[in-house]
Amino acid sequence: MKPTKACLPAAVSLLAARDHSEEELRRKLLRRYGAEEIDAAVVVLRARGYLNDAALTRRLAERYIEEGEHGRLGIRHRLERRGLPSVAIEAALAGFGGDAEYDRAAKLAGRRFPDGSKAEAVKVGRFLAGRGFSGETVMAVLRRMYDYD
């Protein structure tokens, strides 16, 4: 089936406003168009290179890593919420973790909690865990900042 004259321009308009994953785009288009029309539009968009979940995953992961506000788990969660495929997420995050994650967590904790008082250790731990840093990374940061065990 060919996309209707209205569905394809609507999809292009959504993509022009911001990048969408295929799942996000389908959800938005389902409000006004049928599944068959959307399928046809998605085929055209993929063929033209306007819709590429793997490339979008890489770009977003790079941006989230660059921002330094979230750990590996937090970035994974943000990408999953956008409806991006797990395989693409794993590929995009393959080189991120370990020392890089620790450095980001330590920098973020130091910026957010500059006092360094032992009373804040629990807050720091909760904050970092909430940002998606692994338990191992959180404990390493707490040990360095507060001699915490």
Secondary structure in CASP SS format (residue, H / E / C, confidence):
PFRMAT SS
TARGET T0000
AUTHOR 0000-0000-0000
METHOD secondary structure of the structure
MODEL  1
M C 1.00
K C 1.00
P C 1.00
T C 1.00
K C 1.00
A C 1.00
C H 1.00
L H 1.00
P H 1.00
A H 1.00
A H 1.00
V H 1.00
S H 1.00
L H 1.00
L H 1.00
A H 1.00
A H 1.00
R C 1.00
D C 1.00
H C 1.00
S C 1.00
E H 1.00
E H 1.00
E H 1.00
L H 1.00
R H 1.00
R H 1.00
K H 1.00
L H 1.00
L C 1.00
R C 1.00
R C 1.00
Y C 1.00
G C 1.00
A H 1.00
E H 1.00
E H 1.00
I H 1.00
D H 1.00
A H 1.00
A H 1.00
V H 1.00
V H 1.00
V H 1.00
L H 1.00
R H 1.00
A H 1.00
R H 1.00
G C 1.00
Y C 1.00
L C 1.00
N C 1.00
D H 1.00
A H 1.00
A H 1.00
L H 1.00
T H 1.00
R H 1.00
R H 1.00
L H 1.00
A H 1.00
E H 1.00
R H 1.00
Y H 1.00
I H 1.00
E H 1.00
E H 1.00
G C 1.00
E C 1.00
H C 1.00
G C 1.00
R H 1.00
L H 1.00
G H 1.00
I H 1.00
R H 1.00
H H 1.00
R H 1.00
L H 1.00
E H 1.00
R H 1.00
R C 1.00
G C 1.00
L C 1.00
P C 1.00
S H 1.00
V H 1.00
A H 1.00
I H 1.00
E H 1.00
A H 1.00
A H 1.00
L C 1.00
A C 1.00
G C 1.00
F C 1.00
G C 1.00
G H 1.00
D H 1.00
A H 1.00
E H 1.00
Y H 1.00
D H 1.00
R H 1.00
A H 1.00
A H 1.00
K H 1.00
L H 1.00
A H 1.00
G H 1.00
R H 1.00
R H 1.00
F C 1.00
P C 1.00
D C 1.00
G C 1.00
S C 1.00
K H 1.00
A H 1.00
E H 1.00
A H 1.00
V H 1.00
K H 1.00
V H 1.00
G H 1.00
R H 1.00
F H 1.00
L H 1.00
A H 1.00
G H 1.00
R C 1.00
G C 1.00
F C 1.00
S C 1.00
G H 1.00
E H 1.00
T H 1.00
V H 1.00
M H 1.00
A H 1.00
V H 1.00
L H 1.00
R H 1.00
R H 1.00
M H 1.00
Y H 1.00
D C 1.00
Y C 1.00
D C 1.00
END
